[in-house]
Amino acid sequence: MQRFLAGIMIVFVALIYFVYNFYYSVNFPYQDDFLLIQFIDTISQGGSGVSEVIRELFRTFNDHKAAVPRFVSLVNYHLTGYLDYRAYIVIVSVNVCYIFYFLYLQFRKLNLPLWYFLPAAFLFFQPLYHEISNWALTGLQHSFLTAFTVTAIMLVSRRTNGAFVGAMFCCFLATFTHGNGILSFPAIIFYFLCVKDFRGAILTALFMIGCFLIYIIGYESGQAGRLPTSIISFLASLFGFVGSSMSLWWAPELWSAIWGVVIVAFVVFIVVKIAQTYYGKQVVIKPGTVELISLFAFIFITSFVVALFRSWAGSTIASRFQIYASLATVIFYLLLLGYTPFFRRTRVVSILIGLSIFYWIYSYYKFTEMIAAQKTVYLADVYNWKTNHNMFSVEKSILRNADFYLTTAYQKGFFRIPQPVVEKAQLDSMFAAQPLATADHGVYVEEWKVDRRSRDTTELLTFYFVSSILSPERKGLTGDRFMVLKDRARGQVHLVNANPKVEARREILTAGNYYKPGFKVLFRIDDLAPGSYDAGILDVSGNGEKTFTRLDKALLVTTSRIAVQ
């Protein structure tokens, strides 16, 4: 009965993760997602033979040769005639479940009750790495390369020639999925060294060299790579990358680095035990250990490379890398179960289950705000693109550079967008029906100066937050809140995300209110053309019901500032 209930709970946690990501996904591209549109636009122009398609598949973009995601989009295009970014999110969720299945297979080798595995589900199926689970191209890259890596580890553990060839093919696919995919080869080499199979290690190294030579054909260096300027920042990034599942709390860089040191230290302890077999010592190595630490080797080498080339710009803790942090924490837990009798005690496991449930709940609390805001950004840009041929989700420079293929793709129909949540005629009628409000909505503007560092320079950016914490009344957990801006001179109407700030934790616990009243809207200085804009707030509930509130302030935009009037 315990096994059945534990299995139901694990499936339930995974199902919540799946449904949550699907609910907050929108069939709309964001930033690097444009790469897939450009790829389909290039090969759909006619006259592209097999060699041309292969060349485009393996073309370098910002350090990466994203051949596998491009191939997924190619299959999607041929099956449906358009690119479905929401379907890619579903594929990512399936990949994440498959990666978790690898962890389960290693746990099963310990012959422990299934409920001991519950903490792994709560620690893994949560939105810490939301940029993977809700950003199509990034999700395809990181989930596929990790899935290929764990598949390669499972194959080489069979110790057959056919399985070895399959593992090398998986590592090849990982290499041409994301830039750090080639590091799957060292993970396999590490596996062979652990089992003292030197022939397998040498052959894997030869395959890696051959794959690397193919990779550098036509390679173009990205703009983020530079050697670190401080050993402290390098080490903080190195261990913080591994331990960043602790970044939910206060002082995230500190606690992530400490947690990373603890995990790495314990894995080194296990590796030292395995190394003793080289000296003829009899050492008990639990089943599944080598597979787990081989995956950890991939994570740690990835952390080292990222810290080596990215830590110059600050912490490398980023959501798109934190699937590795979640994996590292689960690996650490499974190794503790295998090698420390203390953590196999019923009472200790029960406490860990409780702590992991708290972590799981807190993660959803922590990140739902930004995930919901991103969904609203996409929904707003569905309207903006259809109505004004514009977007606010990306900088204007990105949109200008991509316009030559975005417009073509939209006209051809393979850049297809869903139905907007509202039409311009409805918004015009809402403004016409409500005169300028007389009540004070407490609208104010904050100006933020931000330094954005690149390899060659530091750029000073200015962001404006147009906000209120008074009105309209708080929105529910579901639904979306938009600011509606009507250009007085040109008559254009724009939508932007206006989801409000989150309430204090005490208010959430005592009153059940997740959002505060009011709204918050982010603008870059060049998002809007200079002019005066009438403003309102539009709430669209989960069932499509619309509520419009006219604001008492208008937005005044110049080439140098944004203010309310």
Summary of the structure (lengths in Angstrom):
residues: 565
radius of gyration: 25.4
end to end distance: 65.7
largest distance: 86.4
contacts: 1880
relative contact order: 0.10
helix: 60%
strand: 12%
